[in-house]
Amino acid sequence: WQTGLESFTQNERGVTANIKGSNGETETIEARYLIACDGAKSLVRHSLGLEFSGSTFERMFYVADVEIDWKYGTGGLFAFLMRENLLIVFTMDDDIRYRIVGTFPEEFSKDEGDVLYEEIEAQLRKDAQIDFDITKVYWFSTYKVHTRHVDKFSVGRVFLAGDSAHIHSPAGAQGMNTGIQDGYNLAWKLSCVLTERASGELLDTYNEERLPNAVTLTQTTDRFFGLIADPNAFMAFVRMQIFPLAAKFVSGLEAVRRFVFPRIAQIAINYRNSSLSKNSGSFKVKAGDRMPYFLIDGKSIYDLLHEPRFHLLAFGGNGIESTDDIFVIHNLSFTNDVSKHFGTDDPFLVLLRPDNYIGLISNDISTTAVHTYLDKALGKVSS
């Protein structure tokens, strides 16, 4: 806390960073790599000269966490559809505290840091048009919505993650988990390189896998944001007249729920086009997909996968044995649930990466196939 990056340099051996502490003194830190998690105004991104192209929605947004006494009681999510403004109120974890997200009118001209809470509440009362009493305010803030992403996630030994690499509208509530996924994707690869289980070339797949996700995310959140907040006359008509009727109908369809939930929950994100994904055989689940959820002996398959290592799952066959400590072996029974998810009745194996995405899926039940994959994926480690 209260420590900032002043500057950094890098060469083929590592990174040198100058850090200023809360006491005003500067410290020099040398490391093999630098990961920039320094937010939307990232000094690291600016220093690297990376593009951060996109757009800005000029209306001022406000957000507040409050306790509300109103006719709706506690719990739930409430969207107040308007022609020009946006207002969404939804419960937090204790059903008493609510998060409020809304917009000021286009003519509102104050700077972000100059907005008073009283102005937020006045706008809230005007837009909601119902009686309520805000009994406690935990915090509030104002901001403008930007949609931007870098043209690449790394330069040399320096990597970007989270808001330093991509920012987008709050539509769909995707921001925090996306940043966490950036970090996890990079962390297991860095671990392999730093412990000399993989060559430095493995780190190139961080940009390969996460940049397409950032591009897709900014596009989809932009579209959804346009539906709920764009003041354009046509979009306002769709929002006010068509969307409420359509939402009531489609939200009741099981097929729609099965499509929408994995995308909102981000479990539909995949790396099928990654150089780390290899399919050998025909399966409903593909290499690059997140490991699907199902039960084995009455327990979640994920109960076996807490340790952040490579996991080799062998379904059916005579089982697999190995002394290789780079992966953990699980010889599992072939059940109807397994057959349904993977679309096969024959024995097969799945090699999971430490982030529980499928690296290899194969009907060759042998460690030979696994070692061939790992040799190519992790690369030759130089001495």
C-alpha positions as CSV (number, residue, x, y, z in Angstrom):
1,W,0.0,0.0,0.0
2,Q,1.0,3.6,-0.7
3,T,3.9,2.3,-2.8
4,G,4.3,3.3,-6.4
5,L,6.3,2.4,-9.5
6,E,8.5,5.3,-10.6
7,S,10.2,3.7,-13.7
8,F,11.6,0.5,-15.0
9,T,14.0,-0.9,-17.5
10,Q,14.4,-4.4,-19.0
11,N,17.0,-6.4,-20.9
12,E,17.5,-10.0,-21.9
13,R,18.2,-11.1,-18.3
14,G,15.5,-9.4,-16.3
15,V,13.7,-6.2,-15.2
16,T,14.9,-3.4,-12.9
17,A,12.1,-1.4,-11.2
18,N,12.4,1.8,-9.2
19,I,9.8,1.8,-6.4
20,K,8.8,4.8,-4.2
21,G,7.5,4.0,-0.8
22,S,5.2,5.9,1.6
23,N,8.2,7.5,3.3
24,G,9.3,9.1,0.0
25,E,12.4,6.9,-0.4
26,T,13.1,5.0,-3.6
27,E,14.0,1.3,-3.7
28,T,15.4,-0.6,-6.6
29,I,14.1,-4.1,-7.3
30,E,15.6,-6.6,-9.7
31,A,13.5,-9.5,-11.0
32,R,13.2,-11.8,-14.0
33,Y,9.8,-10.6,-14.9
34,L,7.4,-7.7,-14.2
35,I,3.6,-8.1,-14.2
36,A,1.7,-4.8,-14.5
37,C,-1.6,-4.8,-12.5
38,D,-1.5,-1.0,-12.3
39,G,-5.0,-0.2,-13.6
40,A,-6.6,1.7,-16.4
41,K,-4.0,4.5,-16.3
42,S,-1.1,2.0,-16.2
43,L,2.3,3.6,-16.1
44,V,3.8,0.4,-17.4
45,R,1.5,0.3,-20.4
46,H,2.4,3.9,-21.2
47,S,6.1,3.3,-20.8
48,L,5.9,0.3,-23.2
49,G,4.1,2.5,-25.8
50,L,1.3,-0.1,-26.3
51,E,-1.9,0.9,-28.1
52,F,-5.0,1.2,-25.9
53,S,-7.6,1.8,-28.6
54,G,-11.3,2.0,-28.1
55,S,-14.0,4.5,-27.1
56,T,-15.5,6.5,-24.2
57,F,-19.1,6.9,-23.3
58,E,-19.4,10.5,-22.4
59,R,-22.2,10.3,-19.9
60,M,-21.2,10.4,-16.2
61,F,-21.9,7.2,-14.2
62,Y,-22.4,6.9,-10.5
63,V,-22.2,3.9,-8.2
64,A,-23.1,3.6,-4.5
65,D,-23.4,0.9,-1.9
66,V,-26.3,1.8,0.5
67,E,-29.0,0.3,2.7
68,I,-32.5,1.0,1.4
69,D,-35.9,1.0,3.2
70,W,-38.5,0.6,0.4
71,K,-41.6,-1.3,-0.6
72,Y,-39.7,-4.1,-2.3
73,G,-38.3,-5.4,1.0
74,T,-34.8,-7.0,0.7
75,G,-33.1,-9.0,-2.1
76,G,-33.5,-8.9,-5.8
77,L,-32.3,-7.0,-8.9
78,F,-34.3,-4.0,-10.2
79,A,-33.8,-2.4,-13.6
80,F,-35.5,1.0,-14.2
81,L,-35.8,1.3,-18.0
82,M,-35.7,4.9,-19.3
83,R,-35.3,6.6,-22.6
84,E,-32.1,8.5,-21.7
85,N,-30.8,7.4,-18.3
86,L,-29.8,4.1,-16.8
87,L,-30.6,2.9,-13.3
88,I,-30.0,-0.6,-11.8
89,V,-30.3,-1.5,-8.2
90,F,-29.3,-5.0,-7.0
91,T,-28.7,-6.7,-3.6
92,M,-25.3,-7.5,-2.2
93,D,-24.4,-10.6,-0.2
94,D,-26.5,-9.8,3.0
95,D,-29.8,-8.8,1.2
96,I,-29.8,-5.5,3.1
97,R,-27.1,-3.7,1.3
98,Y,-27.7,-2.6,-2.3
99,R,-25.4,-1.6,-5.1
100,I,-26.8,1.3,-7.2
101,V,-25.5,2.0,-10.7
102,G,-26.9,4.9,-12.7
103,T,-26.2,7.7,-15.1
104,F,-26.5,11.5,-14.9
105,P,-28.2,13.3,-17.8
106,E,-26.1,14.3,-20.8
107,E,-26.1,18.0,-19.7
108,F,-24.5,17.1,-16.3
109,S,-21.1,18.7,-16.6
110,K,-19.3,18.2,-13.3
111,D,-15.9,16.5,-13.1
112,E,-15.8,13.0,-11.6
113,G,-14.2,14.1,-8.3
114,D,-16.5,17.0,-7.7
115,V,-19.9,15.2,-7.5
116,L,-21.6,15.2,-4.1
117,Y,-23.6,12.2,-2.8
118,E,-26.6,14.5,-2.5
119,E,-26.5,14.9,-6.2
120,I,-26.5,11.1,-6.7
121,E,-29.5,10.6,-4.4
122,A,-31.4,13.4,-6.1
123,Q,-30.9,11.8,-9.5
124,L,-31.8,8.4,-8.1
125,R,-35.1,9.7,-6.7
126,K,-35.9,11.5,-10.0
127,D,-35.3,8.4,-12.1
128,A,-36.8,5.7,-9.8
129,Q,-40.0,7.7,-9.2
130,I,-40.9,5.6,-6.1
131,D,-40.7,6.3,-2.3
132,F,-37.7,5.0,-0.5
133,D,-35.4,5.9,2.4
134,I,-31.6,5.4,2.2
135,T,-30.7,4.6,5.8
136,K,-26.9,4.2,5.4
137,V,-24.3,5.0,2.7
138,Y,-21.2,2.8,2.7
139,W,-19.4,4.5,-0.2
140,F,-20.0,6.1,-3.6
141,S,-18.0,7.1,-6.7
142,T,-18.4,8.5,-10.2
143,Y,-16.7,7.5,-13.4
144,K,-17.0,7.4,-17.2
145,V,-17.2,4.2,-19.1
146,H,-14.3,3.3,-21.4
147,T,-14.0,0.4,-23.8
148,R,-10.4,-0.3,-24.7
149,H,-7.8,-3.1,-24.9
150,V,-4.1,-3.3,-25.7
151,D,-2.8,-4.6,-29.0
152,K,-0.6,-7.1,-27.1
153,F,-0.3,-8.3,-23.5
154,S,3.4,-8.4,-23.2
155,V,6.7,-6.8,-24.4
156,G,9.8,-8.7,-23.6
157,R,9.8,-9.6,-19.9
158,V,6.9,-7.3,-19.0
159,F,3.3,-8.5,-18.9
160,L,0.0,-6.7,-18.4
161,A,-3.1,-8.1,-16.6
162,G,-6.5,-6.8,-15.6
163,D,-7.4,-3.1,-16.2
164,S,-4.0,-2.3,-17.4
165,A,-4.7,-4.5,-20.4
166,H,-8.4,-4.0,-21.0
167,I,-11.3,-1.9,-19.7
168,H,-15.0,-2.1,-20.6
169,S,-18.4,-1.2,-19.5
170,P,-19.8,-2.8,-16.3
171,A,-22.6,-4.5,-18.3
172,G,-22.6,-8.2,-17.5
173,A,-20.3,-7.7,-14.4
174,Q,-17.3,-9.3,-16.2
175,G,-14.4,-7.1,-15.1
176,M,-13.0,-8.6,-11.9
177,N,-13.2,-12.2,-13.0
178,T,-11.5,-11.3,-16.3
179,G,-8.6,-9.8,-14.4
180,I,-8.3,-12.8,-12.2
181,Q,-8.3,-15.1,-15.2
182,D,-5.5,-13.0,-16.7
183,G,-3.5,-13.5,-13.6
184,Y,-4.1,-17.3,-13.3
185,N,-3.3,-17.9,-17.0
186,L,0.0,-16.1,-16.6
187,A,0.8,-17.4,-13.1
188,W,0.9,-21.2,-13.9
189,K,3.0,-20.5,-17.0
190,L,5.5,-18.3,-15.1
191,S,5.7,-21.0,-12.4
192,C,6.7,-23.6,-15.0
193,V,9.3,-21.3,-16.5
194,L,10.8,-20.2,-13.1
195,T,11.0,-23.8,-11.9
196,E,12.6,-24.8,-15.2
197,R,9.9,-27.1,-16.2
198,A,9.2,-25.1,-19.4
199,S,11.1,-22.8,-21.7
200,G,10.4,-19.1,-21.9
201,E,8.5,-19.6,-25.1
202,L,5.6,-20.9,-23.0
203,L,5.0,-17.3,-21.9
204,D,4.2,-16.3,-25.5
205,T,0.9,-18.2,-25.1
206,Y,-0.3,-15.7,-22.5
207,N,-0.9,-13.1,-25.2
208,E,-2.1,-15.8,-27.7
209,E,-4.8,-16.9,-25.3
210,R,-5.9,-13.8,-23.4
211,L,-5.8,-11.1,-26.2
212,P,-8.7,-12.7,-28.2
213,N,-10.7,-13.0,-25.0
214,A,-10.2,-9.3,-24.3
215,V,-11.3,-8.4,-27.8
216,T,-14.4,-10.5,-27.6
217,L,-15.2,-9.2,-24.1
218,T,-15.1,-5.5,-25.1
219,Q,-17.3,-6.2,-28.1
220,T,-20.0,-8.1,-26.2
221,T,-20.1,-5.7,-23.2
222,D,-20.3,-2.8,-25.7
223,R,-23.3,-4.4,-27.4
224,F,-25.1,-5.1,-24.1
225,F,-24.2,-1.7,-22.7
226,G,-25.7,-0.1,-25.9
227,L,-29.0,-2.0,-25.2
228,I,-29.3,-0.8,-21.6
229,A,-27.8,2.7,-21.8
230,D,-27.5,4.1,-25.4
231,P,-29.7,7.3,-25.6
232,N,-30.1,6.8,-29.4
233,A,-33.8,7.0,-30.3
234,F,-33.9,3.6,-31.9
235,M,-32.1,1.9,-29.0
236,A,-34.3,3.7,-26.5
237,F,-37.4,2.3,-28.3
238,V,-36.0,-1.2,-28.2
239,R,-35.1,-0.8,-24.6
240,M,-38.5,0.6,-23.5
241,Q,-40.9,-1.4,-25.7
242,I,-39.3,-4.6,-27.0
243,F,-36.7,-5.7,-24.5
244,P,-39.1,-6.1,-21.5
245,L,-41.5,-8.3,-23.5
246,A,-38.7,-10.3,-25.0
247,A,-36.9,-10.7,-21.7
248,K,-40.0,-12.2,-20.0
249,F,-40.3,-14.8,-22.7
250,V,-36.8,-15.9,-23.4
251,S,-35.7,-15.9,-19.7
252,G,-38.2,-18.8,-19.3
253,L,-36.6,-20.9,-22.0
254,E,-34.2,-23.6,-20.8
255,A,-32.1,-23.4,-24.0
256,V,-31.6,-19.7,-23.5
257,R,-30.5,-20.2,-19.9
258,R,-28.1,-22.9,-20.9
259,F,-26.6,-20.5,-23.5
260,V,-26.6,-17.3,-21.4
261,F,-25.4,-18.6,-18.0
262,P,-22.0,-20.0,-19.0
263,R,-21.2,-16.8,-20.8
264,I,-22.2,-14.5,-17.9
265,A,-20.4,-16.9,-15.5
266,Q,-17.4,-17.0,-17.9
267,I,-17.1,-20.8,-17.9
268,A,-17.8,-20.8,-21.6
269,I,-14.4,-19.0,-22.3
270,N,-12.2,-21.4,-24.2
271,Y,-8.7,-21.6,-25.8
272,R,-9.6,-24.0,-28.6
273,N,-7.3,-22.2,-31.1
274,S,-4.4,-22.1,-28.7
275,S,-1.1,-23.8,-29.6
276,L,-1.4,-25.5,-26.2
277,S,-4.7,-27.3,-27.2
278,K,-4.4,-30.7,-28.9
279,N,-7.3,-33.1,-29.8
280,S,-6.7,-36.7,-30.6
281,G,-10.0,-38.4,-31.3
282,S,-13.6,-37.2,-31.6
283,F,-15.2,-35.8,-28.5
284,K,-18.0,-33.3,-27.6
285,V,-15.6,-31.5,-25.3
286,K,-12.6,-30.1,-27.0
287,A,-9.0,-29.3,-26.0
288,G,-9.0,-25.7,-24.9
289,D,-12.4,-26.0,-23.1
290,R,-12.8,-25.6,-19.4
291,M,-13.2,-29.0,-17.7
292,P,-16.9,-29.6,-17.6
293,Y,-18.7,-30.2,-14.3
294,F,-20.0,-33.6,-13.4
295,L,-20.1,-36.1,-10.5
296,I,-17.7,-39.0,-9.9
297,D,-18.8,-41.3,-7.1
298,G,-21.2,-38.7,-5.9
299,K,-18.6,-36.0,-5.7
300,S,-17.7,-33.1,-8.0
301,I,-14.9,-33.8,-10.4
302,Y,-13.5,-30.4,-9.2
303,D,-12.9,-31.9,-5.7
304,L,-9.9,-33.7,-7.3
305,L,-8.5,-30.6,-8.9
306,H,-7.8,-28.1,-6.2
307,E,-4.0,-28.5,-6.4
308,P,-2.7,-26.1,-9.1
309,R,-0.8,-28.7,-11.1
310,F,-1.2,-30.7,-14.3
311,H,-3.9,-33.4,-13.7
312,L,-4.1,-36.5,-15.9
313,L,-7.6,-38.0,-15.8
314,A,-7.9,-41.5,-17.3
315,F,-11.5,-42.7,-17.9
316,G,-11.9,-46.5,-18.3
317,G,-9.2,-48.8,-19.6
318,N,-6.7,-50.6,-17.3
319,G,-5.5,-47.4,-15.6
320,I,-2.3,-45.5,-15.9
321,E,0.8,-45.4,-13.7
322,S,3.8,-43.0,-13.9
323,T,6.6,-41.7,-11.7
324,D,6.5,-38.4,-13.5
325,D,5.9,-35.6,-10.9
326,I,4.8,-33.0,-13.4
327,F,1.3,-34.3,-13.3
328,V,-1.1,-36.0,-10.9
329,I,-2.8,-39.2,-12.2
330,H,-6.5,-39.9,-11.5
331,N,-7.8,-43.3,-12.7
332,L,-11.5,-42.8,-12.8
333,S,-14.5,-45.0,-13.5
334,F,-16.4,-44.6,-16.8
335,T,-19.9,-43.5,-16.0
336,N,-23.0,-42.5,-17.9
337,D,-22.3,-38.9,-16.9
338,V,-18.8,-39.1,-18.4
339,S,-20.2,-40.6,-21.6
340,K,-22.9,-37.9,-21.9
341,H,-20.5,-35.0,-21.4
342,F,-17.7,-36.3,-23.6
343,G,-19.8,-38.1,-26.3
344,T,-17.9,-41.3,-26.3
345,D,-18.3,-44.9,-24.9
346,D,-14.6,-45.7,-25.3
347,P,-11.8,-45.2,-22.8
348,F,-9.9,-41.9,-23.1
349,L,-7.7,-39.5,-21.1
350,V,-7.8,-35.8,-20.4
351,L,-4.7,-33.8,-19.4
352,L,-5.7,-30.6,-17.6
353,R,-3.5,-27.6,-17.3
354,P,-3.1,-26.0,-13.8
355,D,-5.9,-23.6,-14.6
356,N,-8.3,-26.6,-15.3
357,Y,-8.5,-26.0,-19.0
358,I,-8.0,-29.1,-21.2
359,G,-4.6,-29.2,-22.8
360,L,-4.9,-32.7,-24.3
361,I,-7.9,-35.0,-24.9
362,S,-7.1,-38.3,-26.5
363,N,-8.4,-41.9,-27.0
364,D,-4.7,-43.1,-26.6
365,I,-4.7,-44.3,-23.0
366,S,-0.9,-44.1,-22.4
367,T,1.6,-41.7,-20.9
368,T,3.4,-41.7,-24.2
369,A,0.8,-39.4,-25.7
370,V,1.0,-37.2,-22.6
371,H,4.8,-36.9,-22.6
372,T,4.7,-36.1,-26.4
373,Y,2.2,-33.3,-25.7
374,L,4.1,-31.9,-22.7
375,D,7.4,-31.9,-24.6
376,K,5.9,-29.8,-27.4
377,A,3.8,-27.6,-25.1
378,L,6.4,-26.8,-22.5
379,G,9.3,-26.7,-24.9
380,K,12.9,-27.6,-24.3
381,V,14.4,-26.0,-21.2
382,S,17.8,-24.5,-21.7
383,S,20.4,-25.3,-19.1
